[in-house]
Amino acid sequence: MVRLTDGDDDESAADSDSILESQLNRRNYLKLGAMAASTALSAGVASAASGPEERFGIQWDRVVNAVDDLGMDPNGNEPIDSQLDSAYESGTLIEFPPGEYLATETQYWNDDVSRFGMVGTGSSHKDVQFVFPSGNNGEKYRFLEITSGDHHVLKNFSIQQTDDATTTADIWMINDDGGLIEDVEWLGRTPTDNDARRQLLAYDCSSVDGVNVARRVYMREGAELPGYPDGVAGIRVQGGSVGEIRLVDCHIEQRGSSSFRATHTRGVLRVEGGLFKNNDNTNMRISAGDHPEKTSWIKGATVIMDADNLNEHAHDGDSLDSPEGLRIDSTGNGYAGVLIEDCDFIFKSCPTSRGIVSSPTWGGHGGFTLRNCRIQNDTSVQTIHADSVDTDTADKPWGVNLENVSITGSARSQPSGAAVCIDNDRNGSTVQNSCIHLPNGDVDGVLVNDATSCEIVDSNINVSGQATVFSGADVDTSNITSGDSCPLPSADSSTGGDSSTTDSTTDSTTDSTTDSTTDSTTDSTTEDLPNEIRLVGTGTTTQYEFTVTDSLQASDGTIEEWDDIESGTATGWITTEGVEDAYTFSGDVDSFSFLEGESEVYVNGEKVSESAVTDATTDSSTDGSTDSTTDSPDLSHELRLVGTGTQTQYEFTVSDALEASGDTIESWDTIDGTSAAGWITTEGVEDVFNFAGSVTSFGFVEGEAEIYVDGEQVTESTVTDAATDSTTDSTDDSTDSQNELRLVGTGVETQYEVAVSGTLEASGDTIEEWDDVSESSAAGWVTTEGVEDVYAFTGTITSLSFLQGEAEVYVNGTRVDPAVFSLPNTLVVEGDGSETTYDFMVSGDILNDPLVGPTESADSVTSGKAKGSVTDDVDAFRFSGDITKMNLTGDAALTFEDNDG
């Protein structure tokens, strides 16, 4: 792993405070301890306002109603300017009931106010709208200009620009720390910068240690597209910002200029999740910043460019001029070290553009890293171009690092001749564990010009031209292959299918990216699940979310790139009247809600209301006498966070199930399905959770605490390795083929559960009506002696347990001890044709894994020890604890995974 700079900028997405895992509907709050009360409001307002109370993790001195207490007009007829200005004091939260509020004068606030909030009380952020005089082009209207203070909250309302060619309203907010702009949308069409300022939201952090957050900020109703530099950008972080600005799960689309820009800032911008689509000039524009401890990054974001298909808010004649995907640009400041991780770039159609990912010479930026990113290029736009670097001004490192980057698509040519162009003096550039599959036209893989100490290693380059081209460059290459296809990007930021399906078409993602719950090798043949839910648009912009208890998949052709499936949860948008989003599922609908808007809902053909969706199905495969599908998961793992006296916010997600332990969780902590977010401050105080599965992501949003998993202290970066209930062995091709699992009754009433890493289905007529089978798991009963439940599966068995009783277990005809599937670690010895002997011991238990490599009679496995030999075969084991002794004599390959720390 290449380290860019000192500090915390290079943590992986899985270990960061990745709010990408949270999707577009999660709530995460700032928390601030109680502060001294500020100067009281006027006596009349103070007498009507409620007293001190906590909202959004902040202690407010008073909460006032904009209409009842402040006398604002909710019908948009009388201006609210004077009432709003008089209420601006520390410790004040203003709640706005649903309605329209007319603002005619800019609020210039520079009074070092702490804890001030404007929050809509509607169920949707569109229920409260601030409206403005039409045609205010002479003023280039600014709604709020807040240039000092801390912990300002703007939440759950919309800015209505209308659809004329001149009306606009922007916000400029500077906070030292704790700023929060959440669930705020700019509605209506944005004019050019002749009638508006250069961005809709200017957001700065004036303290080096401060963190200000913008979460779920939406700008998607279109703009005039005059071409650079006359278009209006979405969000801009400016030169005076010295701390951290964070953008979380924002959706910015069809802007006249950059969706967001942070190129002059001395502070950092950190982007987590979000969709950035069809924005002119650049969809993302960022620099590393010049913070003493932090570096900017973008994680889990999706960029889509489809210039031939603008959204429904486009006007006749609208067209994009020169849109880029990502521009890394310090505007001559010489910053270096930005990280782009777990991002998807999909270019379907595009006019002239500098590139999907570019760092131009005049941008003056040093090195950067793309890690775990996927790029689909169906255009003639340059895929990646790291232009020459000015070594006199740019900070080191100068190199470009591509780590586990996949490039696919139907592009037939590239301006530089190659998909990846690394230009002069980008010394130390690396391409590793990456994949390029551009089989059409005449396209080279990687071009390096006049750079030294570069490497291209462990990568597959399957292109129509040459794999590598070097001109005056010093490049070491090793383990370069050319026969494989590559992972596709997907619009929900998850790794998609396989690039072998995209030789000459440009619609490869429209089908493969909509079914993120199925394995990429089987998604085209997956049969529909037994239940169906359809959401039919009514002409209202609608965002929905629902979760099912079992498996969930999209119905072919109905889901767009802005819809998302994550395990058993779907989140999406539907707008046009009569258009449908359809899903099939097994089990029941566990929860359903409209985050905004509404649509018609049909479950198995029957129209139901929002509140009745969860009662509309009961999976018939569950039998009341056995209740095999409703047993609670085994929450056998424990995660404890112990306060160190520092105000700390944490977030984490587990793979299976999660619940609070005892009364350790307070009102400001939240659990949402398998994710939790909370605060811990006092030294020695604990937040404790029980969970099943493994910790899939963990991060401190701010502060720090001690972390214990199952009683063992771990670090922030090792939490995800500390508990794993399943293993996936990729060393044996047999795990991708069809395998057989048989459970044979012994005459004891037995209930079992089994899960696999691939697909699972019942064999023949061995499964009864009281057994329940989903795509990758099953729960059932076997009682009568000699009677069998038989399954065919791919992948490995990740768990098998008996909830009561016992049965004989056979895998591919060999009887096995079912305890092997509860052991978390793997060890595989693979022969190369000559005899190799092995002898090793572990501190816990060890059993042979017959699915990967059964042992022979001469091999032995006893009491934490394994001893044997291989020639041209494979011996495989699962174990717990640590390896305490290992002897290997011969040339066999030995691989192991330590999943329990």
Long-range contacts (C-beta under 8 A, 24 or more apart in sequence): 1-403, 2-369, 2-401, 2-403, 2-430, 4-295, 4-336, 4-337, 4-339, 4-367, 4-369, 4-397, 4-401, 5-295, 5-336, 5-337, 7-291, 7-293, 7-294, 7-295, 8-293, 8-294, 9-288, 9-294, 9-295, 9-296, 9-297, 9-337, 9-339, 10-295, 10-339, 10-369, 11-699, 11-716, 11-717, 12-341, 12-371, 12-717, 13-299, 13-300, 13-341, 13-342, 13-372, 13-697, 14-696, 14-697, 14-720, 15-697, 15-698, 15-699, 15-716, 15-717, 15-719, 15-720, 16-299, 16-697, 16-699, 17-272, 17-650, 17-651, 17-699, 17-700, 17-701, 18-272, 18-299, 18-300, 18-651, 18-697, 18-699, 19-215, 19-248, 19-249, 19-272, 19-273, 19-651, 20-249, 20-272, 20-273, 20-299, 20-300, 20-342, 20-493, 21-300, 21-653, 21-675, 21-696, 21-697, 22-249, 22-273, 22-651, 22-653, 22-672, 22-675, 23-249, 23-273, 23-564, 23-566, 23-569, 23-571, 24-216, 24-249, 24-251, 24-273, 24-543, 24-564, 24-571, 24-595, 25-543, 25-545, 25-571, 25-595, 26-249, 26-672, 26-675, 26-677, 27-670, 27-672, 28-215, 28-248, 28-651, 28-670, 28-677, 28-701, 29-56, 29-57, 29-180, 29-668, 29-670, 29-677, 30-56, 30-57, 30-58, 30-151, 30-153, 30-178, 30-180, 30-213, 30-649, 31-57, 31-58, 31-647, 31-649, 31-668, 31-679, 32-57, 32-58, 32-59, 32-115, 32-151, 32-178, 33-59, 33-647, 33-681, 34-59, 35-59, 35-90, 35-91, 35-114, 35-115, 37-61, 37-91, 38-89, 38-90, 38-91, 38-92, 38-113, 38-114, 38-115, 39-89, 39-90, 41-86, 41-87, 41-89, 41-92, 42-86, 45-69, 45-70, 45-87, 54-667, 54-668, 55-93, 55-117, 55-119, 56-117, 56-119, 56-153, 56-155, 56-180, 57-668, 57-679, 58-93, 58-115, 58-117, 58-151, 58-153, 58-178, 59-115, 60-91, 60-92, 60-93, 60-115, 60-117, 61-90, 61-91, 61-92, 61-115, 62-91, 62-92, 62-93, 63-93, 63-95, 64-92, 64-93, 64-94, 64-95, 65-94, 65-95, 65-97, 66-94, 66-95, 66-96, 66-97, 66-101, 67-96, 67-97, 67-99, 70-94, 72-96, 72-101, 73-101, 73-102, 74-98, 74-99, 74-100, 74-101, 75-99, 75-100, 76-100, 76-101, 76-102, 76-131, 77-102, 78-102, 79-103, 79-104, 79-105, 81-105, 81-107, 88-113, 88-116, 89-113, 89-116, 90-114, 90-115, 90-116, 91-115, 91-116, 92-116, 92-117, 93-117, 93-119, 93-153, 94-118, 94-119, 95-119, 95-120, 95-121, 96-120, 96-121, 96-128, 96-157, 97-121, 97-122, 97-128, 98-122, 98-127, 98-128, 99-128, 99-129, 100-129, 100-130, 100-131, 100-160, 101-128, 101-129, 101-130, 101-131, 102-130, 102-131, 102-132, 102-133, 103-130, 103-131, 103-132, 103-143, 103-169, 104-132, 104-133, 106-139, 106-141, 106-142, 106-143, 106-144, 106-145, 107-143, 107-144, 107-145, 107-146, 108-145, 108-147, 109-144, 109-145, 109-146, 109-147, 109-148, 109-149, 110-146, 110-147, 110-148, 111-148, 111-149, 112-148, 112-149, 113-148, 113-149, 113-152, 114-149, 114-150, 114-151, 115-150, 115-151, 115-152, 116-149, 116-151, 116-152, 116-153, 117-152, 117-153, 117-154, 117-155, 118-153, 118-154, 118-155, 118-157, 119-153, 119-154, 119-155, 119-156, 119-157, 120-155, 120-156, 120-157, 121-156, 122-156, 123-596, 124-595, 124-596, 124-597, 125-156, 125-157, 125-158, 125-183, 125-184, 125-185, 125-218, 125-596, 126-158, 126-185, 126-187, 126-596, 126-597, 128-156, 128-157, 128-158, 129-157, 129-158, 129-159, 129-160, 129-187, 130-157, 130-158, 130-159, 130-160, 130-169, 131-160, 131-162, 132-160, 132-161, 132-167, 132-168, 132-169, 133-167, 134-162, 134-164, 134-166, 134-167, 135-164, 135-166, 135-167, 136-166, 136-167, 136-168, 137-166, 137-191, 137-194, 137-195, 137-196, 140-168, 140-170, 140-195, 140-196, 140-197, 141-167, 141-168, 141-169, 141-170, 142-169, 142-170, 142-171, 142-172, 142-197, 143-169, 143-170, 143-171, 144-171, 144-172, 144-173, 145-171, 145-172, 146-172, 146-173, 146-174, 146-175, 147-172, 147-174, 148-174, 148-176, 148-206, 149-175, 149-176, 150-175, 150-176, 150-177, 150-178, 150-179, 150-207, 150-210, 151-175, 151-177, 151-178, 151-179, 151-180, 152-178, 152-179, 152-180, 153-179, 153-180, 153-182, 154-180, 154-181, 154-182, 154-184, 155-180, 155-181, 155-182, 155-183, 155-184, 156-182, 156-183, 156-184, 157-183, 157-184, 158-184, 158-185, 158-186, 158-187, 159-184, 159-185, 159-186, 159-187, 159-200, 160-187, 160-188, 161-186, 161-187, 161-188, 161-189, 161-190, 162-188, 162-189, 163-188, 163-189, 164-189, 165-189, 165-191, 165-195, 165-224, 166-191, 166-195, 167-191, 168-195, 168-196, 168-197, 168-200, 168-232, 170-196, 170-197, 170-199, 170-200, 170-201, 170-202, 171-200, 171-201, 171-202, 172-201, 172-202, 172-203, 173-201, 173-202, 173-203, 173-204, 173-212, 174-204, 174-205, 174-206, 174-240, 174-241, 175-204, 175-205, 175-206, 175-210, 175-212, 176-205, 176-206, 176-207, 176-210, 176-243, 177-205, 177-207, 177-209, 177-210, 177-211, 177-212, 177-243, 178-210, 178-211, 178-212, 179-203, 179-205, 179-212, 179-213, 180-212, 180-213, 180-214, 180-215, 181-213, 181-214, 181-215, 181-217, 182-213, 182-214, 182-215, 182-216, 182-217, 183-215, 183-216, 184-216, 184-217, 184-218, 185-217, 185-218, 185-219, 185-220, 186-218, 186-219, 186-221, 187-221, 188-221, 189-221, 189-222, 189-223, 189-224, 189-313, 189-315, 190-219, 190-222, 190-223, 190-224, 190-232, 190-255, 190-256, 191-223, 191-224, 191-232, 192-224, 192-226, 192-230, 192-231, 192-232, 192-256, 193-229, 193-230, 193-231, 193-232, 193-256, 194-230, 196-232, 197-232, 198-232, 198-233, 198-236, 198-257, 199-232, 199-233, 199-234, 199-235, 199-236, 199-257, 199-261, 200-232, 200-233, 200-234, 200-235, 201-234, 201-235, 201-236, 202-235, 202-236, 202-237, 202-238, 203-235, 203-236, 203-237, 203-241, 203-245, 204-237, 204-238, 204-240, 204-241, 204-245, 204-265, 204-267, 205-241, 205-242, 205-243, 205-244, 205-245, 205-267, 206-240, 206-241, 206-242, 206-243, 207-242, 207-243, 208-242, 208-243, 208-267, 208-291, 208-292, 209-243, 210-243, 210-244, 211-243, 211-244, 211-246, 211-701, 211-702, 212-243, 212-244, 212-245, 212-246, 213-245, 213-246, 213-248, 214-245, 214-246, 214-247, 214-248, 214-250, 215-247, 215-248, 215-249, 215-250, 216-248, 216-249, 216-250, 216-251, 217-247, 217-250, 217-252, 218-250, 218-251, 218-252, 219-250, 219-251, 219-252, 219-253, 219-255, 219-259, 220-251, 220-252, 220-253, 220-254, 220-311, 220-313, 221-254, 221-313, 222-253, 222-254, 222-310, 222-311, 222-313, 222-314, 222-315, 222-318, 223-254, 223-255, 223-256, 224-256, 224-318, 225-254, 225-256, 225-280, 225-318, 225-319, 225-320, 225-321, 226-256, 226-321, 227-280, 227-321, 227-322, 228-257, 228-280, 228-281, 228-321, 228-322, 229-257, 230-256, 231-255, 231-256, 231-257, 231-280, 231-281, 232-256, 232-257, 233-257, 233-258, 233-259, 233-260, 233-261, 233-281, 234-258, 234-259, 234-260, 234-279, 235-259, 235-260, 235-261, 236-260, 236-261, 236-262, 237-261, 237-262, 237-265, 237-267, 237-269, 238-264, 238-265, 239-264, 239-265, 239-266, 241-265, 241-266, 241-267, 242-266, 242-267, 242-291, 243-267, 243-268, 243-291, 244-268, 244-269, 244-270, 244-291, 244-294, 245-269, 245-270, 246-270, 246-271, 246-272, 247-271, 247-272, 247-274, 248-272, 248-273, 248-274, 249-273, 249-274, 250-274, 250-275, 250-276, 251-275, 251-276, 251-562, 252-276, 252-277, 252-279, 253-277, 253-278, 253-279, 253-311, 254-278, 254-279, 254-310, 254-311, 254-313, 254-314, 255-279, 255-280, 256-280, 256-281, 257-281, 257-282, 258-282, 258-283, 258-284, 258-285, 259-283, 259-284, 260-284, 260-285, 260-286, 261-285, 261-286, 262-286, 262-287, 262-289, 262-296, 263-287, 263-329, 263-330, 263-331, 263-333, 263-363, 264-331, 264-333, 265-289, 266-290, 266-291, 267-291, 268-294, 268-295, 268-296, 269-296, 270-294, 270-296, 270-297, 270-298, 270-299, 271-297, 271-298, 271-299, 271-301, 272-299, 272-300, 272-301, 273-299, 273-300, 273-301, 273-493, 274-300, 274-301, 274-302, 275-301, 275-302, 275-304, 275-491, 275-561, 275-562, 276-301, 276-302, 276-303, 276-304, 277-302, 277-303, 277-304, 277-305, 277-306, 277-311, 277-562, 278-304, 278-305, 278-306, 278-307, 278-310, 278-311, 278-320, 278-323, 279-323, 280-320, 280-321, 280-322, 280-323, 281-321, 281-322, 281-323, 281-324, 282-323, 282-324, 282-325, 282-326, 282-327, 283-323, 283-324, 283-325, 283-326, 284-325, 284-326, 284-327, 285-326, 285-327, 285-329, 286-326, 286-327, 286-328, 286-329, 286-338, 287-328, 287-329, 287-330, 287-331, 287-333, 287-335, 287-338, 287-365, 288-330, 288-335, 288-336, 288-337, 288-338, 288-365, 288-366, 288-368, 289-335, 289-338, 290-333, 290-335, 295-337, 295-338, 295-339, 296-338, 296-339, 297-338, 297-339, 297-340, 297-341, 298-326, 298-338, 298-339, 298-340, 298-341, 298-343, 299-339, 299-340, 299-341, 299-342, 299-343, 300-341, 300-342, 300-343, 300-493, 301-343, 301-344, 301-493, 302-343, 302-344, 302-346, 302-489, 302-491, 302-492, 302-493, 302-561, 303-343, 303-344, 303-345, 303-346, 303-356, 304-346, 304-348, 304-491, 304-561, 305-346, 305-347, 305-348, 305-349, 305-350, 305-353, 305-356, 305-379, 306-346, 306-348, 306-349, 307-349, 307-350, 307-351, 308-348, 308-349, 309-348, 309-349, 312-575, 312-576, 319-351, 320-350, 320-351, 321-351, 321-352, 322-351, 322-352, 322-353, 322-354, 323-350, 323-351, 323-353, 324-353, 324-354, 324-355, 324-356, 324-358, 325-355, 325-356, 325-357, 326-356, 326-357, 326-358, 327-354, 327-358, 327-359, 327-360, 327-363, 328-357, 328-358, 328-359, 328-363, 328-365, 328-368, 329-359, 329-360, 329-363, 329-364, 329-365, 330-363, 330-364, 330-365, 330-366, 331-363, 331-364, 332-362, 332-363, 332-364, 332-393, 333-364, 334-364, 334-365, 334-366, 334-390, 334-393, 334-394, 334-395, 335-365, 335-366, 335-395, 336-365, 336-366, 336-367, 336-368, 336-394, 336-395, 336-396, 336-397, 336-398, 337-366, 337-367, 337-368, 337-369, 337-395, 337-397, 338-365, 338-368, 338-369, 339-368, 339-369, 339-371, 340-368, 340-369, 340-370, 340-371, 340-373, 341-369, 341-370, 341-371, 341-372, 341-373, 342-371, 342-372, 342-373, 342-493, 343-370, 343-373, 343-374, 343-493, 344-373, 344-374, 344-375, 344-376, 344-489, 344-490, 344-491, 344-493, 345-373, 345-374, 345-375, 345-376, 345-489, 346-376, 346-489, 346-491, 346-509, 346-561, 347-375, 347-376, 347-377, 347-378, 347-379, 347-381, 347-409, 348-376, 348-378, 348-379, 348-506, 348-507, 349-378, 349-379, 349-506, 350-379, 350-381, 353-381, 353-382, 354-382, 354-385, 355-381, 355-382, 355-383, 355-384, 355-385, 356-381, 356-382, 356-383, 356-384, 357-383, 357-384, 357-385, 358-382, 358-384, 358-385, 358-386, 358-387, 359-385, 359-386, 359-387, 359-400, 360-387, 361-387, 361-388, 361-389, 361-390, 361-423, 363-387, 364-390, 364-393, 364-394, 365-389, 365-394, 366-394, 366-395, 366-396, 366-397, 366-398, 367-396, 367-397, 367-398, 367-399, 367-400, 367-401, 367-426, 367-428, 367-429, 368-400, 368-401, 369-400, 369-401, 369-402, 369-403, 370-400, 370-401, 370-402, 370-403, 370-405, 371-401, 371-403, 371-404, 371-405, 372-403, 372-404, 372-405, 373-404, 373-405, 373-406, 374-405, 374-406, 374-408, 374-487, 374-488, 374-489, 374-490, 374-495, 374-496, 375-405, 375-406, 375-407, 375-408, 375-409, 375-489, 376-408, 376-409, 376-488, 376-489, 376-502, 376-508, 376-509, 377-407, 377-408, 377-409, 377-411, 377-419, 377-438, 378-409, 378-410, 378-411, 378-506, 378-508, 379-409, 379-411, 380-411, 380-412, 380-413, 380-414, 380-415, 381-411, 381-415, 382-414, 382-415, 382-416, 382-421, 383-407, 383-411, 383-414, 383-419, 383-420, 384-419, 384-420, 384-421, 385-415, 385-416, 385-421, 385-423, 386-421, 386-422, 386-423, 386-426, 386-429, 387-423, 388-423, 388-424, 388-425, 388-426, 389-423, 389-424, 389-425, 389-426, 391-425, 397-428, 398-425, 398-426, 398-427, 398-428, 399-426, 399-427, 399-428, 399-429, 399-430, 399-451, 399-453, 399-454, 400-426, 400-429, 400-430, 401-429, 401-430, 401-432, 402-430, 402-431, 402-432, 402-434, 403-430, 403-432, 403-433, 403-434, 404-432, 404-433, 404-434, 405-431, 405-434, 405-435, 406-434, 406-435, 406-436, 406-437, 406-486, 406-487, 406-488, 406-489, 406-499, 407-434, 407-435, 407-436, 407-437, 407-438, 407-486, 408-437, 408-438, 408-485, 408-486, 408-487, 408-488, 408-489, 408-499, 408-502, 408-508, 409-438, 409-499, 409-502, 409-506, 409-508, 410-440, 410-502, 410-503, 410-504, 410-505, 410-506, 410-508, 411-438, 411-440, 411-441, 411-443, 412-440, 412-441, 412-442, 412-443, 413-441, 413-442, 413-443, 414-443, 414-444, 416-447, 417-443, 417-444, 417-447, 417-465, 417-469, 418-443, 418-444, 418-445, 418-446, 418-447, 418-465, 418-469, 419-443, 419-444, 419-445, 419-446, 419-463, 420-445, 420-446, 420-447, 421-447, 421-449, 422-446, 422-447, 422-448, 422-449, 422-451, 422-454, 423-449, 423-450, 423-451, 424-449, 424-450, 424-451, 425-450, 425-451, 426-451, 426-454, 427-451, 427-452, 427-453, 427-454, 428-452, 428-453, 428-454, 429-454, 429-455, 430-454, 430-455, 430-456, 430-457, 431-455, 431-456, 431-457, 431-459, 432-456, 432-457, 432-458, 432-459, 433-457, 433-458, 433-459, 434-459, 434-460, 435-459, 435-460, 435-461, 435-462, 435-484, 435-485, 435-486, 435-487, 436-460, 436-461, 436-462, 436-463, 436-486, 437-462, 437-463, 437-484, 437-485, 437-486, 437-499, 437-500, 438-462, 438-463, 438-464, 439-463, 439-464, 439-503, 440-464, 440-503, 440-504, 444-468, 444-469, 447-471, 448-473, 448-475, 449-473, 451-475, 456-480, 460-484, 460-486, 462-486, 487-520, 488-512, 488-513, 488-520, 489-513, 490-516, 490-561, 491-560, 491-561, 491-562, 491-563, 491-564, 492-516, 492-561, 492-563, 492-564, 492-565, 492-566, 494-566, 495-520, 496-520, 497-523, 509-561, 510-557, 510-561, 511-556, 511-557, 513-561, 514-554, 514-556, 514-558, 514-559, 514-560, 514-563, 514-565, 515-553, 515-554, 515-559, 515-565, 516-564, 516-565, 516-566, 517-551, 517-552, 517-553, 517-565, 517-567, 517-568, 517-775, 518-553, 518-775, 519-758, 519-759, 519-794, 521-736, 522-759, 526-553, 526-775, 528-553, 528-555, 528-584, 529-553, 529-584, 529-585, 529-586, 529-775, 530-584, 530-586, 530-619, 531-584, 531-585, 531-586, 531-587, 531-603, 531-604, 531-617, 531-619, 532-582, 532-583, 532-584, 532-585, 532-602, 532-603, 532-604, 532-605, 533-582, 533-583, 533-584, 533-585, 533-589, 533-601, 533-602, 533-603, 533-613, 534-580, 534-581, 534-582, 534-583, 534-601, 534-602, 535-572, 535-574, 535-580, 535-581, 535-582, 535-599, 535-600, 535-601, 535-602, 536-574, 536-578, 536-579, 536-580, 536-599, 536-600, 536-601, 536-602, 537-574, 537-575, 537-576, 537-577, 537-578, 537-579, 537-580, 537-599, 538-577, 538-598, 538-599, 538-600, 539-575, 539-576, 539-577, 540-575, 540-597, 540-598, 540-599, 541-573, 541-575, 541-596, 541-597, 542-573, 542-574, 542-575, 542-594, 542-596, 542-597, 542-598, 542-599, 543-571, 543-572, 543-573, 543-594, 543-595, 543-596, 543-597, 544-570, 544-571, 544-572, 544-573, 544-574, 544-581, 544-592, 544-593, 544-594, 544-595, 544-599, 545-569, 545-570, 545-571, 545-591, 545-592, 545-593, 545-595, 546-570, 546-589, 546-590, 546-591, 546-592, 546-593, 546-613, 547-589, 547-590, 547-591, 547-592, 547-673, 548-585, 548-586, 548-587, 548-588, 548-589, 548-590, 549-587, 549-588, 549-589, 549-590, 549-619, 549-629, 550-585, 550-586, 550-587, 550-588, 550-619, 550-629, 550-774, 551-585, 551-586, 551-587, 551-774, 551-775, 551-776, 552-583, 552-584, 552-585, 553-583, 553-584, 553-585, 553-775, 554-582, 554-583, 555-582, 555-583, 555-584, 558-582, 559-583, 569-673, 574-599, 586-619, 586-621, 586-774, 586-775, 587-617, 587-619, 587-629, 587-774, 588-614, 588-617, 588-618, 588-619, 589-613, 589-614, 589-616, 589-617, 590-614, 619-772, 620-769, 621-769, 621-770, 621-771, 621-772, 621-773, 622-770, 622-772, 623-769, 623-770, 625-770, 626-751, 626-770, 626-781, 628-751, 628-753, 628-770, 628-771, 628-772, 628-779, 628-780, 628-781, 628-803, 629-772, 629-779, 631-753, 631-779, 631-803, 632-657, 633-657, 633-692, 634-692, 634-801, 635-659, 635-690, 635-691, 635-692, 636-690, 636-692, 637-690, 637-691, 637-692, 637-693, 637-694, 637-709, 637-710, 637-723, 637-725, 638-688, 638-689, 638-690, 638-691, 638-708, 638-709, 638-710, 638-711, 639-688, 639-689, 639-690, 639-691, 639-695, 639-707, 639-708, 639-709, 639-719, 640-686, 640-687, 640-688, 640-689, 640-707, 640-708, 640-709, 641-678, 641-680, 641-686, 641-687, 641-688, 641-705, 641-706, 641-707, 641-708, 642-680, 642-684, 642-685, 642-686, 642-705, 642-706, 642-707, 642-708, 643-680, 643-681, 643-682, 643-683, 643-684, 643-685, 643-686, 643-705, 644-683, 644-704, 644-705, 644-706, 645-681, 645-682, 645-683, 646-681, 646-703, 646-704, 646-705, 647-679, 647-681, 647-702, 647-703, 648-679, 648-680, 648-681, 648-700, 648-702, 648-703, 648-704, 648-705, 649-677, 649-678, 649-679, 649-700, 649-701, 649-702, 649-703, 650-676, 650-677, 650-678, 650-679, 650-680, 650-687, 650-698, 650-699, 650-700, 650-701, 650-705, 651-675, 651-676, 651-677, 651-697, 651-698, 651-699, 651-701, 652-676, 652-695, 652-697, 652-698, 652-699, 652-719, 653-695, 653-696, 653-697, 653-698, 654-691, 654-692, 654-693, 654-694, 654-695, 654-696, 655-692, 655-693, 655-694, 655-695, 655-696, 655-725, 656-691, 656-692, 656-693, 656-694, 656-725, 657-691, 657-692, 657-693, 658-689, 658-690, 658-691, 658-692, 659-689, 659-690, 659-691, 660-688, 660-689, 660-690, 661-688, 661-689, 661-690, 662-688, 664-688, 665-689, 680-705, 691-723, 692-725, 693-723, 693-724, 693-725, 693-726, 694-720, 694-723, 694-724, 694-725, 694-726, 694-899, 695-719, 695-720, 695-722, 695-723, 696-720, 709-901, 712-901, 714-901, 718-901, 721-898, 721-899, 721-901, 722-900, 722-901, 723-900, 723-901, 724-824, 724-899, 724-900, 725-798, 725-799, 725-822, 725-824, 726-755, 726-757, 726-798, 726-799, 726-824, 727-796, 727-798, 727-824, 727-825, 727-826, 727-878, 727-897, 727-899, 728-757, 728-795, 728-796, 728-798, 729-796, 729-826, 729-828, 729-849, 729-852, 729-876, 729-897, 731-828, 731-830, 731-852, 731-874, 731-876, 731-895, 732-828, 732-852, 732-853, 732-874, 732-876, 734-851, 734-852, 735-794, 735-795, 735-796, 735-851, 735-852, 736-794, 736-795, 737-794, 738-792, 738-793, 738-794, 739-792, 739-793, 739-794, 739-811, 739-812, 739-851, 740-790, 740-791, 740-792, 740-793, 740-810, 740-811, 740-812, 740-813, 741-790, 741-791, 741-792, 741-793, 741-797, 741-809, 741-810, 741-811, 742-788, 742-789, 742-790, 742-791, 742-809, 742-810, 742-811, 743-782, 743-788, 743-789, 743-790, 743-807, 743-808, 743-809, 743-810, 744-782, 744-786, 744-787, 744-788, 744-807, 744-808, 744-809, 744-810, 745-782, 745-783, 745-784, 745-785, 745-786, 745-787, 745-788, 745-807, 746-785, 746-806, 746-807, 746-808, 747-783, 747-784, 747-785, 748-783, 748-805, 748-806, 748-807, 749-781, 749-783, 749-804, 749-805, 750-781, 750-782, 750-783, 750-802, 750-804, 750-805, 750-806, 750-807, 751-779, 751-780, 751-781, 751-802, 751-803, 751-804, 751-805, 752-779, 752-780, 752-781, 752-782, 752-789, 752-800, 752-801, 752-802, 752-803, 752-807, 753-777, 753-778, 753-779, 753-799, 753-800, 753-801, 753-803, 754-778, 754-779, 754-791, 754-797, 754-799, 754-800, 754-801, 755-797, 755-798, 755-799, 755-800, 756-793, 756-794, 756-795, 756-796, 756-797, 756-798, 757-795, 757-796, 757-798, 758-793, 758-794, 758-795, 758-796, 759-793, 759-794, 759-795, 760-791, 760-792, 760-793, 761-791, 761-792, 761-793, 762-789, 762-790, 762-791, 762-792, 763-790, 763-791, 763-792, 764-790, 766-790, 782-807, 796-851, 796-852, 797-821, 797-851, 811-850, 811-851, 812-850, 812-851, 814-850, 814-854, 816-848, 816-850, 817-847, 819-845, 819-847, 820-847, 820-848, 820-849, 820-850, 820-878, 821-878, 823-847, 823-878, 823-879, 823-880, 824-878, 824-880, 824-899, 824-900, 825-878, 825-879, 825-880, 825-881, 825-896, 825-897, 825-898, 825-899, 825-900, 826-852, 826-876, 826-877, 826-878, 826-879, 826-895, 826-896, 826-897, 826-899, 827-866, 827-876, 827-877, 827-878, 827-879, 827-883, 827-894, 827-895, 827-896, 828-852, 828-853, 828-874, 828-875, 828-876, 828-877, 828-894, 828-895, 828-896, 829-853, 829-868, 829-870, 829-874, 829-875, 829-876, 829-888, 829-892, 829-893, 829-894, 830-870, 830-874, 830-892, 830-893, 830-894, 830-895, 831-870, 831-871, 831-872, 831-873, 831-874, 831-890, 831-892, 832-872, 832-891, 832-892, 832-893, 833-871, 833-872, 834-871, 834-890, 834-891, 835-869, 835-870, 835-871, 835-890, 836-869, 836-870, 836-871, 836-888, 836-889, 836-890, 836-891, 836-892, 837-868, 837-869, 837-887, 837-888, 837-889, 837-890, 838-866, 838-867, 838-868, 838-869, 838-870, 838-875, 838-886, 838-887, 838-888, 838-889, 838-892, 838-894, 839-865, 839-866, 839-867, 839-885, 839-886, 839-887, 840-865, 840-866, 840-867, 840-883, 840-885, 840-886, 840-887, 841-865, 841-866, 841-883, 841-884, 841-885, 842-879, 842-880, 842-881, 842-882, 842-883, 842-884, 843-881, 843-882, 843-884, 844-879, 844-880, 844-881, 844-882, 845-879, 845-880, 845-881, 846-877, 846-878, 846-879, 846-880, 847-877, 847-878, 847-879, 848-875, 848-876, 848-877, 849-876, 849-877, 849-878, 851-876, 852-876
